[in-house]
Amino acid sequence: MTAMQSPVGKPLDRVDGPKKVTGQAQYAGEFDAPGLLYGSAVSSAIARGRILTLHTEAAENVPGVRLVLTHLNRPKMAGENDAYEDMDAADGAPFRPLYNDRVLYSGQPIALVVAEDLEIARHAVSLIEVEYDVESHETDLYAQLDRAHDAPAELPEARGNVDAALAKSDQTIDVEYRVPVEHHNPMEPHASTVMYFPDGSLLIYDKTQGTQNSQAYIEQIFGLEGQVRVRAPFVGGAFGSGLRPQYQLVLAVMASLTLKAPVRVTLTRQQMFTFGYRPRMSQRLRMGASADGKLQAIEHSVIGQTSRFEDFTEHVAEWSGMLYHCDNVALKYSLVPLDVYTPLDMRAPGATEGVYALESAMDELACAVGMDPVEFRLANYTDFNANEGKPYSSKELRACYAQGAARFDWNKRSAEPRSMREGHELIGMGMATGVWEAMQMPASAKAALCSDGTLRVSSATTDIGTGTYTVMTQIAAAAFGLPVERVEFRLGDSSFPKAPLQGGSFTVSSVGSAVQKACDALKEKIWEAARQLADSPLAQGAVDDLRFVDGRLQLGDSPEHGMALEDIVATCGPIEAEVDGKPGEAREKYATATHSAVFAEVRVDEALGTLRVVRIVSAVAAGRVVNPKTAGSQIQGGVIWGIGQALQEETLIDHKLGRYMNHNLAEYHIPVHADSPELDVIFVEEHDEIVNALGSKGVGEIGIVGVAAAIGNAVYHATGKRVRELPITLDKVL
């Protein structure tokens, strides 16, 4: 039972676009209610210590202030650590807002003022005085490297003998790469609006990448099992910042339960720097190659920062053991606990840092051997993931190299550094490989045929701007042979069928597969209902003869031997099917990944050191692309973020105070239109019948991976200077 025409693979406009551009889309901090109150959080001014006294009297006396909430008067909360764990929790003891008098990091919420007006609440916050018992703190990773301990990460076992292989290598490198703290900074700040009902139940609008994650979290903390519903119909960007419930959610629920009233808490831009982030990190790579360019050894050692209360880890070093063929590999990951908040997954977590270091080192080794960077990578190509001991289900990386290089005119590159220039600018061309996991998670979906013939499909997943509304609509429409206008996809509601967190580039793979499976189950139910009708033209049909075309169920290509879907529903009543989807067993024998080749051209002013990226080509192999338009936007956004990682983004901390200094969008620099070069995205044809039923791998992460390395390699080619610490600013180039 297949559709004759399919919208899958077509560059359709976003179905949610009109609501967004006309202002009809409502975000977590925009839902209203009679008597809505506004909360403003008080942030700690120290990095470590205890609260001795909170002087709240002046704030409480401000007209319009309804409550000042602290650890002394908060509602009852769970006492065990397990209650605070969420779907993305790190190992350790999760942070508990307003739990006690301990201060664990600068910016920690220590009180909440709730008032009838937001400006009143913010004014009252300024009147609160706090006395602390200040303790010495440590926030500098590089000053505390001696306190590093092994991370609780399950790294692949070492293979071969790295030291012996290095000793026999014709060329070796031993280099360190450093990456700074980066913050997510989505356009929409984190906000939660809590609606309180007389029976004690709550309806919460939350900025989240997982409505069911926020739901379970609140129910566990406050003992509200079965009394919480969380909605997130629209999310204004998240990039990982919404994977874990953030503290404004807990504060808003506390206030709502205390006052038995609706409460909204929205974080300020400065407070967006007071929770998770991409961690500061040092990576050392020792690598060796033979004279003919074959890798002999790779040792990748990572030291990252974490909080004192949780051990945050990512897949940072693993890419060095899987991307190329090498028989001698050793990977290590260490953590330094500091007086900071726990880091958090950020777009392509781990790969953004780890592949940057690996691909920069690959460029250095290619130069040492005297090989073209593309040819060096091809010489070490593998179709086998040695970390897992499995072949890839598909890997069209060779085609990415070929098509990307051709589009970029890589053959016009002069190999010698500082050999290309135009006027006063040095020209550099660099490239790097990108890789990301092609995962699939268990997910559920419901499909229902309504009385008007509309197909309504639902799942609790979210849309953080990636185009989930649109691609799920396309998948469902294709399954039924319906125009997308007759399909409605609903998401962002914890009461909908189960869905994983939206992240990791597995939403299309996971939820999309469940949507297709639910539609297939619904089609069977519709056929069973139709064939039972009196004088049914479908009574004698066989499954293989059935077609869903243009809103009809028919036998083969004969419309006269069929029925309109709305006629079937008019007689039988609405029909629905709900299914649970999970990864197929065929995946177990294979490694699955998305790959890319990134090519970058930079121009460097020889006298001033100013640097600009003028061209980037990203060739991506991601299986079946459901919507090239939304997927292309994802790659472009990732590339631009990669430019930010390479040249601009860095959250700076005053280690004497333990406090971030550039916690705003004026001084935390991100690329703007003037920084965005000519971007060319190529989707390389790749067929994969193993990865999932759709053959699609997802592209949310892959766009950023490899970009910083390609730019750094281009800077070396332009200037002859290797900058090994991000961001690459003009002072480092000069």
Summary of the structure (lengths in Angstrom):
residues: 734
radius of gyration: 27.4
end to end distance: 64.4
largest distance: 85.9
contacts: 2729
relative contact order: 0.14
helix: 28%
strand: 27%
